[in-house]
Amino acid sequence: MYHIALCDDSKEFLEEMGRIVESNLEYDSNMVCSSFSSGVELLDSDVSEFDLLIIDIQMDKVDGFSTAKQVRRKNKDIVIGFCSGVVMPLPEHFEVQPYRYMIKRNDTTEIQKTVTELLAEMKRRKKKKIVEVVSDGKAYRINIKDILYVYRQNRGSILVIENNDMQISENGLYVSLESNEKLVDWYQQLSDYGFEFPHTSYIVNMQKIKSIIKDDICMSDGQLLRITRTYKQKFHERFSYYFSKKYRRTTDK
């Protein structure tokens, strides 16, 4: 069963979004859609049970970003889609790892297309795609969403991973695992899940990017990684597409 939450202080748009979601080709009988007229109302519910949240950035009392930030703390796996009449993405929005942005004034076809992508991503994450990492004679089954980045080392590579539920080590929020597989091999496995090269020496999980300022990427573990000129255009194209075709970077001069 999939649980979807819609949050907007506009009753009219909330009803319209409900119709759009429930009429989408990706929507099926295994999905339940719940509506909330404020961030306060949403946060009073059990947000840990939701698989997808579509929320207005601009709302009275508690805005959408602040609400989504609290939701993300309680639900690491939820897919978040921001919608707004005028507000475009800001660097701090990446703290909650939104998957898509949609503009309310867009025609229904464009919004429906974004909803299709959100529902498809919700289904994909629910499957909890696993990869196997053999490190130091031990085999680990790692959820792809927990991988922050992978970098080249000698003839193999290093994976930096969120240590959720102490599955790898009892120490630290993040751990590093050595792998005999080359970086290019990891890219072939992970590119369909939002991983891209910003540099010849590493690939990053775009869902784990905290911010991008000019050509510096700040990952969720605080690590700063550089975008090189060789990969700059492709990386930003992939990043832009991954979050929304309406996303525009505002940090470049």
Helices and strands as residue ranges (DSSP letters): E 2-7, H 11-23, E 31-36, H 39-43, G 47-49, E 52-56, H 64-74, E 79-84, G 91-96, E 100-103, H 108-126, E 130-135, E 138-143, G 144-146, E 147-153, E 156-162, G 164-166, E 174-179, H 183-190, G 191-193, E 195-199, E 202-205, G 206-208, E 209-213, E 216-219, E 224-226, H 229-243
